[in-house]
Amino acid sequence: MEDYARKLGIEEGQVALELGWDEDCDPAISEAIEDVLGDDFLDEETDELCDVVVIWWREEDGDLVDGLVDALRPLADHGTIWLLTPGAGLSGTIAPGVIAESAQLAGLVQTKAERLGDWQGSCLVGRGYTKK
């Protein structure tokens, strides 16, 4: 199994929340993250702050800016959002320009991108914070 958590910079002891999970998502990515965390993802209704929000998003999921703003609410200062979208050519894919524009409108910047199987991961952080 690929080391998805390492690619995403997720480390043991961090607290993570997963949003947008559906049947089309890759369970190997979620399981790899939980294995490194040493714990399950937080419940979507949590009031707890988290270090990482993993958000699965497809074109048909609606307004990406709204989705990113919602993902910011439980995020701790200097936290990271990993936006996972279907890879190029797959159903529900989102153009990189749309991701960049939506991130900017939500007050975020993209710092890196990773290919995760059939999914594309975009690392988004608040302006003024650069993920190592």
Order of alpha helices (4+ residues) and beta strands (2+ residues): alpha-beta-alpha-beta-alpha-beta-alpha-beta-beta
